[in-house]
Amino acid sequence: MAKQAIENEEVLKRLNILIALNLQSLSKKKEELDTRGQIAFLSSLKLKANEIAEILGKTSNYVNKELFYIRKDNK
């Protein structure tokens, strides 16, 4: 059971790396996404703030603050 949990964490870590690399690639190609844009994009994919923070290498507090302003701007 513990081995399965470790393997799941490894897979999750690798998936987070792939997501982050795809975001960087998207930013370099056609759409310049700043950090707030990346957070908005990941949030639209129904990721939680702590998952977004892990992917982008930011704190959960930072991501929550940005999500607040994103939601505020959308009203």
N, C-alpha and C positions, 0 to 999 in steps of 0.2 A: 504494500500500500504506500509506504513512504517512497519507494523507488518510483512509483507511478506519479506521485505528486512532484517529485524532482524533475521527471521527464516532462510533465505538463508545464512546469515553470520554464524549462529550457525552450520548449516550443513557443510559449507565449513571448519569451524574450526575443526569439528570432522573428516572430511575426511583428512585434513592435518595431524592430530594426527595419524590416521590409516596408512597413507603413511610413516610417520616418524618411527612408530613402526615396520612396515614391513621392512624398510631399516635396522633398528637395528637388527632385526631378521636375515635378510640375511647376515649381516656382521658377526654375531656370528656363523652361521652355517658353510658354506663352503667357501664363497668368502669374504675375508677380504677387504671391501671397505673403503678406507679412505674418507675424506671429498671430495676430488677432484673426486674420483670414484663415490660417491653418487651424486655429482653435474652433472657429465657426464651422469649417468644413468637417472636422472630426466630430463635432457635436451633432451636425446634421446626419451623421452616420450612426447616431444613437450611442456614442461612446460616453462613458461617465467621465467626470472631471478628473478623477484620479488616474484613469486610463490615458486620457489626453496628456496629463502632466508627465506620466511615465514615458510616453512616446516622444514628446517634445523636449524632455529633460528640464522641465520647469516644475515649480512647486504646485501643489494642489490649490493653495491660496491664490497664487498668481492666476491660474486657469479659472478659478471661480470668479475672481475679480473681472477678468476679461469677459467671461460669459455674462456677467451682470451687465456690462456695458454693451455687449452685443445685443442682448435682449432689450435693453433700454433704447438702443438706436433703432431697433426693428418696430417699435411702437409708433 
